[in-house]
């Protein structure tokens, strides 16, 4: 019952990930996963649920923040199928 909530969260995350400055930070080997996740969380402060914040941390730890646009696209396709 939270498909719309996740859709909005992924849209916000994908928008942040598309920013050139954020992409540079994500690709910077000198920044830890925690710092990169913190960047996303600070930009979207108050707009993400606890679960979405944890999702960001997991993606950062696994070096997958750069694929947020694709994750969003796949989620939307599955959501549309279900609805």
C-alpha positions in Angstrom: 0.0 0.0 0.0 3.0 2.3 -0.1 3.7 2.2 -3.8 3.1 6.0 -4.3 5.4 6.8 -1.3 8.3 4.8 -2.8 7.6 6.2 -6.2 8.0 9.8 -4.8 11.1 8.8 -2.8 12.7 7.2 -5.8 11.9 10.2 -8.0 13.5 12.6 -5.5 16.6 10.3 -5.1 16.9 10.0 -8.9 16.7 13.8 -9.3 19.5 14.3 -6.8 21.6 11.5 -8.4 21.3 13.2 -11.8 22.9 16.4 -10.5 26.4 16.9 -11.9 27.9 17.9 -8.5 26.3 14.8 -6.8 27.6 12.5 -9.5 31.1 13.9 -9.0 30.8 13.2 -5.2 29.5 9.7 -5.8 32.5 9.0 -8.1 35.1 10.5 -5.7 37.1 7.7 -4.2 38.2 10.0 -1.4 34.7 10.1 0.0 33.4 7.3 2.2 30.1 5.6 1.5 28.8 7.2 4.7 29.6 10.7 3.5 28.1 10.2 0.1 24.9 8.8 1.7 24.9 11.8 4.1 25.0 14.1 1.1 21.9 12.5 -0.3 20.2 12.5 3.0 21.0 16.2 3.7 19.8 17.3 0.3 16.5 15.5 0.9 16.2 16.2 4.6 12.6 15.6 5.8 11.5 14.2 2.4 12.5 10.5 3.0 11.0 7.9 5.3 13.3 5.9 7.5 13.2 3.0 5.1 14.2 5.2 2.2 17.1 6.6 4.2 18.2 3.0 4.9 17.9 2.2 1.2 20.2 5.1 0.4 22.8 3.8 2.9 22.7 0.3 1.5 23.1 1.6 -2.0 26.0 3.8 -0.9 27.7 0.9 0.9 27.4 -1.2 -2.3 28.5 1.6 -4.6 25.2 1.6 -6.4 24.0 5.2 -6.0 24.9 5.9 -9.6 22.2 3.6 -10.8 19.3 5.3 -9.0 17.8 6.5 -12.3 17.6 2.9 -13.5 16.2 1.7 -10.2 13.5 4.2 -10.4 12.6 3.3 -14.0 12.4 -0.4 -13.1 10.3 0.4 -10.0 7.9 2.5 -12.1 7.5 -0.3 -14.7 6.7 -2.9 -12.0 4.4 -0.5 -10.2 2.5 0.3 -13.4 2.2 -3.5 -14.1 0.8 -4.0 -10.6 -1.7 -1.2 -10.8 
